[in-house]
Amino acid sequence: MCKISGKYVILLGAALIMSALFLTVHNGSEDQLAGMEATQMKEKVKEKVQEKIKISENSISRPDTVLDPELPKVKIDGYDYVGYISVPAIQIELPVMAEWDYPRLKKAPCRQFGSSRTDDLVIAAHNYRSHFGRLKELETGDEVVFTDMEGIVNTYTVEKTQVLEPASVELVENSGYDLVLYTCTYGGKSRVCVFCDRE
């Protein structure tokens, strides 16, 4: 009986190790694929931004023009985008989708609330290393740049990084900061939040 139990434990242990290896390889593959897709989409978003800048440069601008508080959206490959985000300290530059849901989140960071034009923008992304997986490495004073689809560049400085519970939506949405970036911790039990203000 003891020999059977010992063999069972060894087989179970081997199966668990194989499952963990499979999960690690799968997650790494998913991360790499998401990173490649986001990079390709970022280039398309940047092209659209440059087109908009050229059109704006060739048109007559009125000095009393007031910006619409709602971020402009551009549809690319079936999805609406509001711009792209650059975080030099963790070497990422990614497109930002206009709306948030889990399928979109697998492709690129998403605007969850607010606007850069009303200083309450919240951007969520997966914890893939190619997305927001390295947010926890950011330090006070690091720079974050969000460029909208009209080519308006918004430069922010990291004020603080904090780990919050998933139910702390109110603390993120109404943080009082001009920009909030966040992602899940590994395992999904908490959220890494980076709070930024304009430079």
Helices and strands as residue ranges (DSSP letters): H 2-58, E 74-76, E 79-87, G 88-90, E 92-97, H 102-105, E 110-113, E 121-124, G 135-137, E 143-148, E 153-164, H 169-173, E 179-184, E 191-198
